[in-house]
Amino acid sequence: MEADGVGASGVSDVVVGPGRRPLYRNTVDTATSIRCVGACARAWPPVLVPAGVTVPAKVAGVNGTFGVVRRPDRTRQLTLDGRPLYRYSADRVDGSVGGNGSQVDYDGRKYTWWVVTTLGTVPSQTPTPTNTPESQYQGY
């Protein structure tokens, strides 16, 4: 993970992960309760940390502390300040933050997704409802 000056839709200084794609957090998951599984995790793939890999607590230019949490399937997921981190499968090019502010229902839970900024905060804007049919995310 690293800080990047990605700027889109009023968002700047985004934390990026694998493939230089922005990282997101949602309003449902916590370090002790991860609910984004199944269709949710296909649309919003968790940022997984392989066994044996140590995550640095601090990364230059990013406010907050990185860590790892166990998902329900026992895989290890990256966190920032205890909040599990995800990618958005529709963000396919550098600078894309298409999932920012999205509101999506999975298994009766309403998730709002925010891109993670280097300040450790989410951008202040009104969430935009997003329809993300499961078939769009085959292969994840």
Backbone as a ProteinNet text record, in pm:
[ID]
protein_1_A
[PRIMARY]
MEADGVGASGVSDVVVGPGRRPLYRNTVDTATSIRCVGACARAWPPVLVPAGVTVPAKVAGVNGTFGVVRRPDRTRQLTLDGRPLYRYSADRVDGSVGGNGSQVDYDGRKYTWWVVTTLGTVPSQTPTPTNTPESQYQGY
[TERTIARY]
83	0	86.8	31.3	107.6	11.4	62.6	-16	-2.1	-106.7	-101.7	-185.5	-147.8	-219.9	-336	-400.6	-514.8	-617.9	-672.9	-775.2	-891.8	-1005.2	-1124.3	-1245.8	-1346.5	-1470.5	-1444.5	-1350.4	-1322.1	-1241.2	-1185.2	-1106.6	-959.7	-875.2	-731.8	-658.5	-532.3	-448.3	-512.9	-533	-599	-494.4	-526.7	-439.5	-466.8	-361	-376.4	-310.8	-357.8	-305.4	-264	-293.6	-254	-299.2	-209	-241.3	-263.5	-217.8	-236.6	-382	-469.8	-612.6	-645	-739.7	-771.7	-830.8	-808.1	-863.4	-986.3	-1081.2	-1207.9	-1234	-1320.8	-1377.4	-1528.6	-1601	-1746.4	-1799.3	-1926.9	-1989.9	-2043.1	-2027.4	-2081.8	-1972.2	-1862.8	-1759.1	-1676.6	-1637.4	-1542.5	-1437.8	-1336.9	-1232.9	-1287.8	-1397.7	-1454.8	-1577.6	-1621.7	-1742.4	-1734.9	-1683.6	-1675.4	-1797.1	-1878.3	-2001.4	-1992.7	-1893.4	-1882	-1819.5	-1906.4	-1868.3	-1957.9	-1935.4	-2020.7	-2023.2	-2144.9	-2161.5	-2094.5	-2099.9	-2036.1	-1885.7	-1821.6	-1676.8	-1636.6	-1728.6	-1697.1	-1696.7	-1787.2	-1792.4	-1685	-1657.4	-1561.8	-1459.2	-1362.7	-1265.9	-1185.3	-1176.7	-1095.1	-947.2	-872.4	-728.4	-669.6	-628.6	-579.8	-429.7	-387.8	-247.2	-206.5	-111.8	-70.1	-13.6	-32.1	25	174.8	228	371.6	417.4	330	367.2	335.4	432.2	413.3	377.6	270.7	225.3	289	351.6	407.4	293.6	308.5	204.8	189.7	300.1	297.9	353	291.8	338.5	355.2	467.7	496.6	384.6	337.4	236	92.9	73.5	-62.4	-83.9	-185.7	-222.5	-298.6	-265.8	-334.7	-239.1	-292.1	-213	-268.9	-182.7	-222.8	-212.9	-293.5	-292.3	-358.9	-388.5	-449.7	-561.4	-669.7	-781.3	-817	-872	-916.5	-1057.9	-1077.2	-1210.1	-1283	-1413.3	-1488.1	-1432.8	-1369.2	-1311.5	-1168.6	-1123.5	-992.4	-877.1	-903.7	-798.1	-768.2	-654.6	-610.5	-637.7	-701.4	-738	-669.3	-622.1	-557.1	-658.6	-615	-698.9	-622.6	-696.2	-639.9	-720.2	-653.1	-718.6	-831.8	-807.6	-903.6	-1016.3	-1023.7	-1130.9	-1080.8	-1149.5	-1108.1	-1107.3	-1007.5	-990.2	-1025.5	-1082.3	-1130.9	-1088.9	-1098.7	-1088.3	-1229.2	-1250	-1377.5	-1350.6	-1419.6	-1388.9	-1410.5	-1491.1	-1514.8	-1407.9	-1322.5	-1209.8	-1101.1	-1091.2	-996.9	-884.9	-887.5	-781.5	-731.2	-604.4	-548.9	-635.6	-656.6	-733.8	-882.2	-928.9	-1071.1	-1108.1	-1207.1	-1263.8	-1414.9	-1454.8	-1595.5	-1685	-1628.6	-1710.7	-1732.1	-1665.5	-1672.6	-1813.5	-1863.7	-1997.8	-2108.1	-2073.6	-2175.5	-2252.4	-2382.1	-2466.2	-2521.3	-2494.2	-2533.8	-2585.5	-2691.5	-2746.1	-2695.7	-2647	-2608.2	-2664.5	-2735.6	-2787.6	-2861.4	-2940.6	-3021.4	-2945.3	-2820.7	-2741.3	-2708.8	-2722.7	-2690.5	-2548.1	-2461.5	-2321.7	-2304.9	-2231.8	-2185.5	-2033.5	-1979.7	-1836.9	-1766.3	-1652.7	-1574.4	-1430.6	-1372.7	-1231.1	-1152.4	-1039.5	-956.5	-855.6	-851.2	-755.4	-634.9	-529.5	-407.4	-426.7	-531.4	-560.4	-629.7	-668.1	-737.9	-885.3	-933	-1073.1	-1140.3	-1271.3	-1344.3	-1383.6	-1392.7	-1433.1	-1573.6	-1599.3	-1734.4	-1813	-1906.2	-1996.3	-2118	-2225.9	-2346.6	-2332.6	-2359.3	-2349.3	-2442.5	-2397.4	-2476.5	-2518.4	-2650.5	-2692.2	-2636.9	-2590	-2528.4	-2589	-2625.4	-2675.8	-2559.6	-2525.6	-2412	-2457.6	-2514.3	-2560.8	-2445.5	-2472.7	-2369.9	-2304	-2377.9	-2321.9	-2209.6	-2208.2	-2104.6	-1967.3	-1963.2	-1838.7	-1791.3	-1831.7	-1785.6	-1634.2	-1572.3	-1428.8	-1358	-1430.8	-1370.2	-1404.9
-117.5	0	123	230.5	353.5	468.8	587.6	707.7	744.7	799.6	840.1	965.8	1050.6	1174.3	1157	1042.8	1020	1125.8	1188.9	1289.5	1266.4	1233.5	1212.2	1240.4	1301.8	1331.7	1402.3	1495.5	1570.4	1494.4	1382.7	1301.8	1315.3	1339	1342.4	1266.8	1236.2	1165.9	1036.9	948	820.3	714.5	624.7	511.7	403.6	355.5	254.3	124.2	16.1	-116.3	-189.5	-320	-401.6	-340	-336.5	-282	-132.3	-64.2	81	122	34.8	66.3	118.4	212.1	270.2	167.1	192.1	106.9	173.5	90.1	137.3	73.2	137.4	77.3	96.7	20.2	33.7	67.3	97.5	140.1	24.5	-99.1	-214.3	-290.7	-320.8	-405.3	-335	-414.5	-370.4	-480.6	-456.9	-558.1	-683.2	-671.2	-786.2	-843.8	-780.6	-827.3	-796	-892.1	-875.2	-943.1	-864.3	-914	-920.6	-853.5	-850.7	-981.7	-1076.7	-1208.1	-1238.8	-1347.2	-1387.5	-1283.8	-1244.7	-1147.5	-1014.8	-974.9	-849.9	-857.1	-965.7	-979.4	-999.9	-1043.4	-1051.9	-912.4	-826.9	-689.4	-602.9	-630.1	-553	-650.8	-696.2	-794.7	-742.6	-822.8	-782.1	-779	-690.7	-686.2	-790.5	-903.2	-1015.1	-1005.5	-1052.2	-1054.5	-1201.2	-1246.9	-1387.1	-1424.8	-1550.2	-1602.1	-1578.4	-1541.5	-1519.6	-1380.3	-1299.9	-1163	-1070.5	-988.7	-891.7	-757.4	-698.7	-569.1	-459.3	-358.8	-248.4	-167.9	-131.7	-55.5	83.8	141.5	276.9	276	359.2	378.8	528.9	570.5	712.6	780.1	891.8	969.9	928.8	826.6	780	791.9	868.1	876.1	750.4	693.6	573.9	457.5	347.8	228.7	111.3	46.9	-71.7	-195	-293.7	-419.6	-527.6	-638.4	-753.2	-807	-851.8	-913.5	-1043.6	-1138.1	-1265.3	-1249.6	-1293.2	-1295.5	-1422.4	-1430.1	-1551	-1679.1	-1668.3	-1787.3	-1814.2	-1739.4	-1753.4	-1692.9	-1629.5	-1557.7	-1429.7	-1369	-1248.2	-1126.5	-1024.1	-904.2	-781.4	-694.5	-570.3	-475.3	-403.4	-301.9	-170.6	-62.9	67.2	117.9	140.9	180.1	84.1	-44.8	-149	-170.2	-90.2	-102.1	-186.4	-298.5	-382.9	-304.4	-333.8	-262.7	-352.8	-290.6	-359.3	-283.1	-350.1	-285.7	-285.8	-211.5	-213.5	-274.3	-382.4	-456.2	-374.7	-270.7	-189.6	-81.3	-58	35.3	-38.1	-12.1	-87.2	-2.8	128.8	215.4	305.9	348	440.7	565.6	612.9	734.5	711.9	590.6	561.5	540	611	589.5	577.1	492.2	477.2	427.9	363.4	312	410.1	525.2	619.9	672.3	653.3	699.2	605	490	394.6	336.1	318.8	249.9	125.2	10.7	-116.5	-207.2	-281.7	-378.3	-517.6	-588	-728.8	-799.3	-907.1	-988.4	-905.5	-809.7	-728.6	-619.7	-596.7	-491.6	-384.3	-259.5	-148.2	-102.2	-119.6	-78.6	55.3	144.7	264.2	251.1	272.5	251.1	383.8	400.5	522.9	489.7	565.1	550.8	599.5	536	571.6	677.2	787.1	893.4	883.3	951.9	949.3	1013.8	1093.6	1154.6	1056	939.4	840.9	871.9	962.5	1001.8	963.9	977	954.9	1091.1	1102.8	1229.6	1266.1	1393.6	1433.8	1466.6	1380.5	1401.1	1314.1	1341.6	1263.2	1132	1017.3	888.5	880.5	811.9	790.4	644.9	615.9	475.9	414	290.1	220.9	83.5	45.7	-88.1	-171.1	-278.7	-361.8	-506.6	-543.9	-681.7	-780.2	-893	-993	-1042.7	-1056.1	-1110.2	-1022.8	-894.7	-802.8	-840.5	-917.1	-942.4	-1087	-1157.1	-1295	-1296.1	-1395.6	-1405.9	-1352.2	-1294.6	-1242.1	-1333.4
0	0	0	-50.2	-59.5	-76.4	-55.2	-78.7	-225.1	-281.2	-420.4	-435.5	-526.8	-550.7	-646.2	-645	-732.8	-703.5	-805.9	-785.2	-879.1	-825.3	-906.1	-820.6	-876.9	-806	-673.1	-671.2	-550.4	-447.2	-485.7	-393	-429.7	-330.7	-357.8	-248.9	-274.7	-179.4	-131	-224.2	-199.4	-165.8	-73.7	-42.4	-146.3	-210.2	-314.1	-270.4	-328.1	-296.2	-421.2	-428.8	-543.2	-675.6	-772.5	-903.9	-903.9	-797.5	-783	-787.3	-743.9	-736.9	-597.5	-586.8	-456.1	-359.8	-231.3	-127.3	-67.5	-26.3	28.8	164	239.3	359.4	351.5	432.4	429.2	567.6	573.4	698.2	781	734.3	805.8	881	813.6	871.4	979	1079.3	1181.2	1194.5	1274.3	1294	1361.5	1432.5	1502.8	1434.6	1325.4	1257.2	1107.7	1030	885	823	754.1	691.4	539.6	479.8	333.9	286	254.1	203	82.5	15	-97.6	-207.7	-249.6	-358.7	-326.1	-201.1	-160.1	-186.1	-144.6	-161.7	-307.3	-392.5	-535.8	-598	-555.4	-606.2	-540.9	-414	-334.4	-276.9	-356.5	-308.8	-188.7	-84.1	30.6	-7.6	57.1	37.1	132.3	74.9	154.5	177.1	292.7	330.1	342.1	260.6	266.5	404	440.5	565.2	565.5	679.5	692.4	655.7	594.4	557.3	674.1	711.3	818.1	755.6	802.1	751.5	836.3	771.9	850.9	913.9	1038.9	1107.6	1047.7	1004.9	949.7	808.3	722.6	586	567.7	516.3	497.6	419.4	472	403.5	434	517.5	550.2	699.8	740.9	881.8	919.9	1032.7	1078.7	1090.5	1142.5	1167.9	1089.5	1013.4	937.6	1025.7	994.1	1066.9	984.5	1049.6	983.7	1072.8	1011.1	1082.5	1011.5	1084.6	1024.3	971.7	846.8	785.4	829.9	807.2	844.5	782.6	663.1	599.3	647.1	749.2	813.5	732.9	617	546.6	624	593.2	661.9	573.8	630.4	556	614.5	525.7	564.3	627	732.1	795.4	806.3	819	853.7	971.9	1083	1207.5	1243.4	1219.3	1255.6	1156.5	1050.3	950.5	833.6	801.6	689	557.2	473.7	345.9	228.1	125.2	6.1	-117.9	-232.5	-363.6	-422.8	-530.1	-601.2	-737.6	-770.3	-892.9	-1020.2	-1015	-1134.5	-1154	-1054.4	-1070.9	-1146.6	-1275.6	-1358.2	-1416.6	-1392.8	-1444.3	-1332.1	-1342.2	-1243.4	-1236	-1114.7	-1094.5	-1078.5	-1100.1	-1087.1	-941.2	-893.6	-760.7	-775.2	-870.1	-905.5	-795.2	-694.4	-585.7	-472.3	-478.2	-367.2	-345.5	-224.9	-189.3	-230.9	-287.4	-332.7	-214.9	-234.4	-136.8	-203.8	-143.7	-202.6	-91.9	-121.4	-25.8	-57.5	45.3	35.4	158.3	135.7	245.4	349.4	303.7	393.8	468.1	433.7	497	393.8	433.9	344.2	372.3	273.3	281.9	211.1	272	203.8	197.5	78.4	52.4	32.4	99.8	89.8	56	-35.9	-66.1	55.6	81.9	196.9	153.9	227.4	196.7	288.9	252.9	333	469.7	483.7	613	706.7	652.5	732.9	746.2	663.4	667.3	536.5	534.5	410.4	354.9	221.9	162.8	207.5	225.8	264.4	138.6	110.3	-1.5	23.7	-45.3	-29.9	-104.9	-37.2	-106.2	-225.8	-329.4	-449.4	-455.4	-456.3	-467.9	-595.3	-585.1	-697.7	-711.8	-833.1	-859.1	-909.2	-835.8	-874.7	-887	-1000.8	-1016.5	-1004.6	-938.8	-912.5	-1039.9	-1148.8	-1272.6	-1328.4	-1292.4	-1340.3	-1283.8	-1176.8	-1105.7	-1116.4	-1217.8	-1234.1	-1248	-1190	-1197.5	-1076.1	-982.2	-858.1	-744.3
[MASK]
++++++++++++++++++++++++++++++++++++++++++++++++++++++++++++++++++++++++++++++++++++++++++++++++++++++++++++++++++++++++++++++++++++++++++++

